Amino acid sequence: MAIVSPYLNFQGTCEDAFNFYRSVFGGDFMNGIMRFSSMPEHCKPGDENLVMHVALTIPGGNVIMGSDFPDSFGEFKRGNDFSMAISAQSEAEARKLFDALSAEGKVDMPLDKAPWGALFGQLKDKYGITWAVNYQYEPIPQN
């Protein structure tokens, strides 16, 4: 069964926020902190040091994920400051969940192979909630 986690967006304070959350909850960062500079094709000038992805494992089996929200992504406002992240256990499960959640909604990024070795897609469901569906084919590269 897929694992569902909150995904938090920040305006340049993601690293500080996640260091704070780690001090509160304990746990470790999975695969370190990925920066936009590690994916030049997704990096605009000035965004190189912003956090592209971080995942904090919390004792008890929970995970909080996050990233910075660069200006190039559009206007940062209440409503796009979080989304729900699905870590599917198989490609078939990822496709099934993506298709079901996108029914009557809007696909923001079609489910397709991503540069970090995953099948990834993003959508807004019919209620306006953003979901990111990921099935990891191979380990995420370390910095």
Summary of the structure (lengths in Angstrom):
residues: 143
radius of gyration: 14.8
end to end distance: 29.3
largest distance: 40.5
contacts: 406
relative contact order: 0.20
helix: 23%
strand: 39%
